[in-house]
Amino acid sequence: MRNLIGTKRILPAVLAAGALLVIAAVAVPLLATHRGHTGATRVSPSPTPSTSPIPVPSGALSLVQGARLADGIEVGYPHTVVGAVSASAEYLDAVASTLDPDYAASVMRAVGDPGNSTLVTDLAASTVKLRGDLQLPTNGPLNPPVAFQTTAQMYQLRTATADDILVLLLTNSTFINARGQMAQTTGVFPVQMHWTGGDWKLESIGGAGQNYSGLAATPDTQAAVAQGWLALIATTGGAS
């Protein structure tokens, strides 16, 4: 399993109950500010995109790497279900792990579906809101050890066609405040992926009217498996 959070724990883990409540409260606002586009024109890879359901994995999924880097994010995934899930995990880990709205916007320009014109501004605004909810200054640089890290650890699939796949990701997030106190929470992120321009793009984050919060569970536990979550298995190395 991936353990990107664990590699960043260079400070003593002082888990404050008060901080844990704060981090749990902001998981939903971070998700809610990412909304699907309305009235935007979707960019299709061909005049006749596929809308027929396709077979999907039924067990643990080994993530694949993107073929190249864009702004430090792996892109260039295969046109498969595994490619879509791998891209969704890579993209979500990036956009949900920054407290810098300018970087968040830059990431979304690299991986967002060009058919959704609000993605860049939505994500930048949600990052500002997250800082406020974490009782951090809403603008300007943040000094170490302040950090927010999200890692997708399990997945489920909902609608799946050759060009459009809704991936549910079960995540673990860690927040370190200015005093070095650490708090953790889990979250459920519905990530709509769309194949366009020869790659998987992030079309929206959000349930499109569906509430998936009831599927929340601690990743890699029997409780998570009972909720239908399947394991994500890490790749080694990375795109270059």
N, C-alpha and C positions, 0 to 999 in steps of 0.2 A: 504494500500500500504506500501511497505517497505520504511523505511526512515533511512538507515544506515548512510548517509551523515550527516543528521541533528543531530544525536547523537554525532558527533565529533566536532561540532562548539562551541568550548570552548573559542575561541578568537573573538574579534570584527570583523565583516565581512566588511572589507574595500575592496570594489570591484573596482579595478583599470582598466580603459579601456585598457591600454596597456597590462596588464597581461591577460585580456580576449582574446586579439588577439593572444597572445603567446599560450595560452592553446588551442584555436581553431586550430591553425596551427599544433599542435603535435598530434592531435587525429588520423589523417590519417597515419603518420609514425608509430605510435604504432600498428595500425591494419595491415599495409602493411608488416611488418617484420614477421608476423605470416603467414606462407604459408603452403599449403598442401604438403604432402610427394610425392616424385617422385621416383619410382623404389623400394620403401619399400614394404615389404611383410605384408599385413594386417593379423592380428591375428583374426581368426574367431571363434565364440563360438561353432560351430559345422561344420561338413563337408558340410552341406546344409543350409547356412544362408538364411533367408527369404528376398526376394527382391520384394514382392508384396506390392502395396500401402495399407495403413491401414486408418481407419477413424481417423480424427483429431478433436480436440476441435474447436468450432466456436465462443467462447466468452471468458470472463474472466477466468483465470486459477488459482486455489488455489495451491500454491506450497506445495510440501511435503518434509519432512525431510529425510536426509540420515540416514542409520541405525547405522553408527559409524563414528568416526573421524580418519583422516589420516593427520598428520602434521597440525592439527587445521582446516582442511577442511572436511565438511561433504561428505561422500561417502556411497556407498551401497544403491543405488536407485532402485525402482521397475522397472521391464522390461515393461514399459508402456510409452505412449507419455508424460503423466504428469511427470513421472520419468525422462525422457530425458530433458524436459524443466526445471524442477527443478534443475537437475544436471548442465545444461548449465549455468543457472543464478548463482548458487553457485560457479562454477569454474571460470566463467568470472569475477565475483566480486573479487575473490581472485587474479587472475593473472593480472588484470588490475588496481589493487589498491596498488601495491607495487613499491617502488623505489629501492629495494634491489635485484640486479640480482641473488645473491645466493639463496635468499628465493624464487624468481620467479622460478628458476630452480628446487628447492625442491618441490614446489607446483606441477609443471608440471610432475615431476617424480611420484607424488602420483595420479594425475588425468588424465594424458595424455595417449593416446592410445599407447601401446607398439609397434604397427605396424608402427608408425611414429617416426623414430629414430632421426629426427632433431628438435623435439618439444622443448626439454630442452634447447639446445644451441640457438635456434631461440628466445625463450622467454627471456633468459638472455641477449642476444644481443639487443633485442628491449627495454629492461628496461634501459640498458646503453644509448641507443640512446634517449630515452625519457628524461632521466636526462639532456643530452646535449641540447636537444631542449627546455627544461625548464630553460636553463642557470644555471644549477646546476653542481657541480663537478661530473665527470663521474665515479669516484671510491671513495671508503671510505665511512664512515658513514655520514649521514646527521643529523644535529642537529634540534630539535624542534624549531619552529612550522612547519617546512617543512613537507608537507604531500600531497599525491595524493590518492583520493578515488573515485572509480567508482561503481555505483549501477545500475543493470539492473532493469528497471521499467515497460517495456511493451514488448510484443513479437509478432512475426508472425512465421508461419511455411511454409516451402517450401516442398521439397521432404521428404516423410515420409514412411519408411517401418518399419517392426518390429525391425530391427537391425541397421538402419541408418536413422538419422533424421537431417535435416538442420534447425536450429533454428535461427531466426533473433532476436536480442535483441536491444531494444532502451534504451540507458543508459544516465545517468546524471553523470558527473564527476566534482569534485571540487579539485582545486589545491590551496594550501596555501604556499606562499613563505617565505623566511627567515625573512621578515619584517612583517609577519602576514597578508599580503594582500591576499584576496581570489578571485579566478576567477572560473567561471563555464562554462561548455559547454555540449552539447549533442552529442551522437555518435550512429552509427549503426554498430553492430558487427554480422557478419554471423558466427555462431558456428556450426561446423559439429560434431555431436555426433555419436558414434559407440558403440554398445553393444558387449562387449568382456570380458571374464574372470568373468562372473557373475555380471557385473556392467556396467553402462554407462561411457564411457571414452571420453575425448575431443580429437578428431582426428585432427582438424585444426581450426584456426581462419582466416577467409578470404573468399572472394567471389568466389574463384575458377574460376576467369575470369569474374564474374558478379559484376557490380557496383551497390551497393544498397544505395549509398549516397543520392540519390534523395528522399529516404524515411525518411530522417532526419526531426524531428519535436520536439517541446518541449513536454516531456512526460506528460501524464494526461491532455491533452487539446483536444478540438474538432478538431484542426488541425491534431493532431496525430491520432485520430480516423478516420478522413477522409483519412489518408494514409494507413489505414488497421491495425493499431496497436491495440492490445488487452491487457487488464490489467493483471498484475501479482499481486496476493493477497498473502500477507506474511503468513508464518506459525508462531507459537509462540514456544518458547523453542528452543531446539536444540539437536543434537545427543550427546551422552555421551559415 
